Amino acid sequence: MTNQKTILVCPLDWGLGHATRCIPIIQSFLKDNHKVIIGTSGKQEALLKQEFPYVTFIELKGYNVEYPENGAMISKMLTQLPKIKKAIQEEQEWLAAIIDKYKIDQVVSDNRYGLWNNKIESTLITHQLFIKAPTGEWLIEKILNNYLANFDEVWIPDIEGENNLSGDLAHKKPLPHNYKFIGPLSRFSSLKKACDFSEEYDFIAIVSGPEPQRTIFEKLILEQVRDTNLKGVLVRGLPDSNEKLKIENSAIQIYNHLETNEFLNYLQKSKVVISRSGYSTIMDLATLGKKAILVPTPGQTEQEYLAQYHQEKGQFYTQKQSEFDLEKAVKEVKNYSGFVM
């Protein structure tokens, strides 16, 4: 095939969402008979190896960003800026060193700003073009735009127009000609969705993201479900873990990770989804038409904005983590429609 390319796909390591939303991109490349190489490590590598066991993987170190326990995200991120800047420089050097060895024609990076090179076609996937921050938004956007200018194309996983998923994050101002809306990316898009399933679970809780907030959220859900009669499923977002967690006197099934088809099965059989308000999760919710209770990671302004944005539109119900009330949320979410594509 004369148009066959070797394409390197590299998701960011902040939670699993950047990896899961690369699944339909990789599937599309493989369907078109391109050779795909995946650059990643850790939990993201474990997840993607389950989806693509025959694809070549190259180790690419993550940014290893840490989240605070108390929600003071800005100060925590400021202290890690030198580490992030160094990681961006190192990934650019990493890419330059492997282009010829693996005969790479194109790199598709999900929110990794150092993965571009003038020798090959360089594409960035991101929904966050305009920043939400307590202060200094203009400065952060200026730095961000300097990184984005290095890429041949920027792919925005959203719908162009008013009925969109990302709000001001991608629709605040007119965009350059090489920025393209490609529609929501969800690993569930291509799967056959059952029409005759019964919603036997009151909820499915999806817990993921950087520590320690992942564990804090997990404990909060498990502590509250003990005192209810709710029947639920908890997915811990730990694809590389063999630890078995069981809660006594509770009608909840707990899984470290679920393969995509099994995950879809539980999602369809659950009345409501409890999750962070990460953008990849919101794309999955929109694709499946599910009702959701969104609990933003404390201090993560993007998630806080997205949760509030969709609540104001009457689509998803949201609670702060510090005010999380499982039984109240399960009742209140009935007043929200979910996102209608």
C-alpha positions in Angstrom: 0.0 0.0 0.0 1.7 3.2 -1.2 0.0 5.5 1.3 0.8 3.4 4.3 2.4 5.4 7.1 4.1 4.5 10.4 2.3 6.6 13.0 3.5 7.1 16.6 0.7 7.7 19.1 1.5 9.1 22.6 -1.0 9.9 25.3 -0.4 12.0 28.4 -0.1 10.2 31.7 -2.4 12.3 33.8 -5.1 9.7 34.5 -6.3 7.1 32.1 -8.6 9.3 30.0 -5.9 10.5 27.6 -5.1 6.8 26.8 -8.7 5.7 26.4 -9.6 8.5 24.0 -6.6 7.5 21.8 -8.2 4.0 21.3 -10.6 5.1 18.5 -7.7 7.1 16.9 -5.5 4.0 16.9 -8.3 1.8 15.7 -8.9 4.1 12.7 -5.2 4.1 11.8 -5.1 0.3 11.9 -8.3 0.0 9.8 -6.6 2.2 7.2 -3.6 -0.3 7.2 -1.2 2.1 8.8 1.5 0.8 11.1 0.9 2.1 14.7 3.6 2.4 17.4 2.5 3.5 20.9 4.7 5.5 23.2 3.7 5.3 26.8 4.4 3.7 30.2 2.8 2.7 33.5 -1.0 2.4 33.8 -1.5 3.8 30.3 0.7 1.1 28.8 -1.1 -1.6 30.8 -4.5 -0.4 29.5 -3.5 0.0 25.9 -1.7 -3.3 25.8 -5.0 -5.0 26.7 -6.6 -3.2 23.8 -3.8 -3.6 21.3 -1.7 -6.7 22.2 0.0 -6.9 18.8 1.0 -3.3 18.4 4.6 -2.2 19.0 5.1 -0.3 22.3 8.1 2.0 23.1 8.6 3.2 26.7 8.0 6.9 27.0 8.3 8.3 30.5 5.3 10.2 32.0 5.3 13.6 33.6 4.5 11.9 36.9 2.5 15.0 38.2 1.4 14.7 41.8 -1.9 16.1 43.1 -2.3 17.7 46.5 -4.4 16.2 49.3 -6.0 19.5 50.3 -7.1 20.8 46.9 -4.4 23.5 46.7 -3.8 22.7 43.0 -2.2 25.9 41.8 0.6 26.0 44.4 1.2 22.3 43.9 1.5 22.7 40.1 3.7 25.8 40.4 6.3 23.7 42.4 6.2 21.1 39.6 6.6 23.4 36.6 10.4 22.8 36.4 9.7 19.1 36.3 7.0 19.5 33.6 9.2 21.7 31.5 12.1 19.3 31.7 9.8 16.4 30.7 8.6 18.3 27.6 12.2 18.9 26.6 13.1 15.2 27.2 10.2 13.9 25.2 11.3 16.1 22.3 14.8 14.7 22.4 13.3 11.2 22.8 11.2 11.6 19.6 14.2 13.0 17.6 16.2 10.0 18.6 13.7 7.3 17.4 12.3 8.8 14.1 14.9 7.2 11.8 15.1 4.0 13.8 11.4 3.2 13.6 10.9 5.1 10.2 8.2 7.3 11.7 6.1 9.4 9.3 3.7 11.0 11.8 3.4 11.6 15.5 0.0 12.1 17.1 0.4 13.4 20.7 -2.4 13.7 23.2 -1.5 16.8 25.2 2.2 16.1 25.2 3.6 19.4 24.0 7.2 18.3 23.3 6.2 15.7 20.7 6.8 17.5 17.5 9.6 17.4 14.9 10.1 19.3 11.6 11.1 16.0 9.9 7.7 14.5 10.2 4.0 15.4 10.4 3.2 16.4 14.0 -0.4 16.4 15.3 -1.6 17.4 18.8 -4.9 16.3 20.3 -6.4 18.6 22.9 -9.7 20.2 23.9 -8.1 22.8 26.2 -7.1 25.8 24.1 -8.3 28.4 26.5 -7.4 28.0 30.2 -9.5 28.1 33.3 -7.3 29.3 36.3 -7.8 31.4 39.4 -5.2 33.9 38.1 -2.8 34.4 35.2 -4.9 32.8 32.4 -3.5 35.2 29.8 0.1 34.1 30.6 -0.7 30.4 30.6 -2.5 30.8 27.3 0.5 32.6 25.8 2.8 29.8 26.9 0.3 27.2 25.6 0.0 28.9 22.2 3.8 28.9 21.8 3.8 25.1 22.2 0.8 24.7 19.9 2.4 26.7 17.1 5.0 23.9 16.7 2.3 21.4 15.4 1.1 21.0 11.8 -2.4 20.3 13.0 -4.3 20.5 16.3 -7.2 18.1 16.5 -10.1 19.1 18.9 -12.2 16.2 20.1 -15.5 18.1 20.2 -18.4 19.3 18.1 -18.1 22.6 16.4 -21.1 24.8 17.2 -23.3 25.7 20.2 -24.2 22.1 21.4 -20.7 21.2 22.4 -19.0 19.4 25.3 -16.0 21.7 26.1 -17.6 25.1 26.4 -15.1 28.0 26.7 -12.2 25.6 26.7 -12.3 25.3 22.9 -15.0 27.7 21.8 -14.1 31.0 23.4 -12.5 32.6 20.4 -12.0 32.0 16.6 -9.3 29.4 16.0 -6.5 29.2 13.4 -7.1 27.3 10.1 -5.0 24.3 11.2 -7.2 23.6 14.2 -9.8 21.0 13.4 -12.9 19.8 15.3 -12.9 16.0 14.8 -15.9 15.1 17.0 -15.9 13.4 20.4 -13.5 10.5 20.9 -14.8 7.6 22.9 -13.6 4.0 23.0 -17.3 3.0 23.1 -18.2 4.7 19.8 -17.6 1.6 17.6 -19.1 -1.0 19.9 -22.5 -2.5 19.5 -24.7 -1.2 22.3 -27.4 -3.5 23.6 -31.0 -2.3 23.3 -32.6 -4.8 25.7 -30.5 -4.5 28.8 -32.0 -3.9 32.2 -30.5 -1.3 34.6 -29.9 -3.7 37.5 -27.3 -1.4 39.3 -28.1 1.9 41.0 -24.7 3.3 40.0 -21.3 2.6 38.6 -18.5 4.6 40.1 -15.4 5.2 38.0 -12.4 6.2 40.0 -9.2 7.3 38.3 -6.6 10.0 38.0 -3.4 10.9 39.8 -2.8 10.1 43.5 -3.6 10.8 46.2 -7.0 12.1 45.0 -7.9 8.8 43.3 -7.6 7.0 46.6 -9.4 9.7 48.6 -12.4 9.6 46.2 -12.5 5.8 46.3 -12.6 5.7 50.1 -15.3 8.4 50.2 -17.6 6.3 47.9 -16.9 3.1 49.8 -17.5 4.6 53.2 -20.9 6.0 52.2 -22.2 3.0 50.2 -21.9 0.9 53.4 -24.8 2.9 55.0 -27.1 2.5 52.0 -29.1 -0.2 50.2 -27.7 0.9 46.9 -26.4 -1.8 44.5 -23.4 -0.6 42.6 -20.1 -1.3 40.8 -16.8 0.4 41.5 -14.0 0.5 38.8 -10.8 1.6 40.5 -8.8 2.7 37.4 -5.9 0.4 38.3 -5.2 -1.7 35.2 -1.7 -2.7 36.4 -2.8 -3.8 39.9 -3.7 -7.3 41.2 -4.9 -6.2 44.6 -8.3 -7.5 45.6 -10.5 -5.1 47.5 -13.8 -6.2 49.2 -16.2 -4.3 51.3 -18.2 -6.2 54.0 -21.9 -5.8 54.2 -22.2 -3.9 50.9 -23.9 -4.7 47.6 -21.0 -3.4 45.5 -18.8 -5.2 43.1 -15.2 -3.9 42.9 -12.9 -4.2 39.9 -9.4 -2.8 39.5 -10.0 -2.5 35.7 -12.5 -3.7 33.1 -11.8 -4.6 29.5 -13.8 -2.3 27.2 -16.6 -4.7 26.3 -17.2 -5.7 29.9 -16.9 -2.1 31.0 -19.6 -1.1 28.4 -21.8 -3.9 29.7 -21.7 -2.6 33.3 -22.2 1.0 32.1 -25.4 0.0 30.3 -26.7 -1.9 33.2 -26.2 1.0 35.6 -28.8 3.8 36.1 -26.2 6.4 36.7 -22.4 7.0 36.5 -20.4 8.6 39.3 -17.1 9.9 38.1 -14.6 12.8 37.9 -15.5 15.5 35.4 -12.5 14.8 33.2 -13.1 15.6 29.5 -12.6 12.0 28.3 -15.2 10.8 30.8 -17.6 13.4 29.5 -17.1 12.3 25.9 -17.9 8.7 27.0 -21.0 9.8 28.9 -22.2 11.8 25.8 -21.5 8.8 23.5 -23.6 6.5 25.7 -26.3 8.9 26.7 -25.8 8.2 30.4 -26.9 10.3 33.4 -24.0 11.2 35.6 -23.0 12.6 39.0 -19.7 14.5 38.4 -17.3 15.1 41.3 -14.4 17.3 40.1 -10.9 16.7 41.4 -10.5 19.4 44.1 -8.6 22.4 42.8 -8.5 21.2 39.2 -10.1 24.2 37.6 -10.8 22.5 34.2 -12.8 19.8 35.8 -14.6 22.3 38.1 -15.5 24.4 35.0 -16.8 21.4 33.0 -18.9 20.1 35.8 -20.5 23.5 36.4 -20.9 24.0 32.6 -22.9 20.8 32.1 -24.9 21.3 35.3 -26.0 24.7 34.2 -27.2 23.2 30.9 -29.3 20.7 32.8 -27.2 17.7 31.6 -25.1 16.4 34.5 -25.5 16.8 38.3 -22.4 17.8 40.2 -21.2 17.9 43.8 -18.0 19.1 45.4 -15.9 16.2 46.8 -16.0 17.9 50.3 -19.8 17.9 50.1 -20.3 14.5 48.5 -23.5 12.8 49.6 -24.1 9.6 47.7 -27.8 9.1 48.6 -28.7 12.7 47.8 -26.8 12.6 44.5 -28.6 9.5 43.3 -31.9 11.2 44.0 -31.0 14.6 42.5 -29.4 13.2 39.3 -32.9 12.1 38.1 -33.6 15.8 37.3 -30.8 16.0 34.7 -31.1 14.8 31.1 -27.6 13.7 30.2 -26.0 15.0 27.0 -28.0 14.6 23.8 -25.8 14.3 20.7 
